[in-house]
Amino acid sequence: MTKEIGAPKVIASEKQYEEYVSTLLELERHDNLTPAEENFAELLTLLIEVYEEKHYPIADASPIEVLRELMSANNLRQKDLAPLLGSESVVSEILSGKRELNKRQIEKLSKRFSVSPAAFF
């Protein structure tokens, strides 16, 4: 069913990482995995995550960067957020870093974009 990679070990190279990812993707394409296959896939996932955290870290984004990205992804302009945040000038001040988001604004943005409020901290 899947390419044999032997007993999974801590990933030590990019080649090994690619093999583990390939094997995991192959497992995910199958329905009705056996309990052993499910455990194997879970272990591969953990090993891949550890490798990625070490070798491909994702930098924390500022609340402004998060908001800009959400606006871009949803094709929104500053004026589109004015009803949520107060006014176009308030949105402008937030995006320029002159004003921080308050709790009420974070709650509204969280609901509007269906993201955790933690994304804005």
Secondary structure as the mmCIF struct_conf table of DSSP 4:
data_model
#
loop_
_struct_conf.conf_type_id
_struct_conf.id
_struct_conf.beg_label_comp_id
_struct_conf.beg_label_asym_id
_struct_conf.beg_label_seq_id
_struct_conf.end_label_comp_id
_struct_conf.end_label_asym_id
_struct_conf.end_label_seq_id
BEND BEND1 ALA A 7 ALA A 7
BEND BEND2 SER A 13 SER A 13
HELX_RH_AL_P HELX_RH_AL_P1 GLU A 14 GLU A 28
TURN_TY1_P TURN_TY1_P1 ARG A 29 ARG A 29
BEND BEND3 ASP A 31 ASN A 32
HELX_RH_AL_P HELX_RH_AL_P2 PRO A 35 HIS A 55
BEND BEND4 TYR A 56 TYR A 56
HELX_LH_PP_P HELX_LH_PP_P1 PRO A 57 SER A 62
HELX_RH_AL_P HELX_RH_AL_P3 PRO A 63 ALA A 73
TURN_TY1_P TURN_TY1_P2 ASN A 74 ASN A 75
HELX_RH_AL_P HELX_RH_AL_P4 GLN A 78 LEU A 85
BEND BEND5 GLY A 86 GLY A 86
HELX_RH_AL_P HELX_RH_AL_P5 GLU A 88 LEU A 95
TURN_TY1_P TURN_TY1_P3 SER A 96 GLY A 97
BEND BEND6 LYS A 98 ARG A 99
HELX_RH_AL_P HELX_RH_AL_P6 LYS A 103 PHE A 113
TURN_TY1_P TURN_TY1_P4 SER A 114 SER A 114
HELX_RH_3T_P HELX_RH_3T_P1 PRO A 117 PHE A 120
#
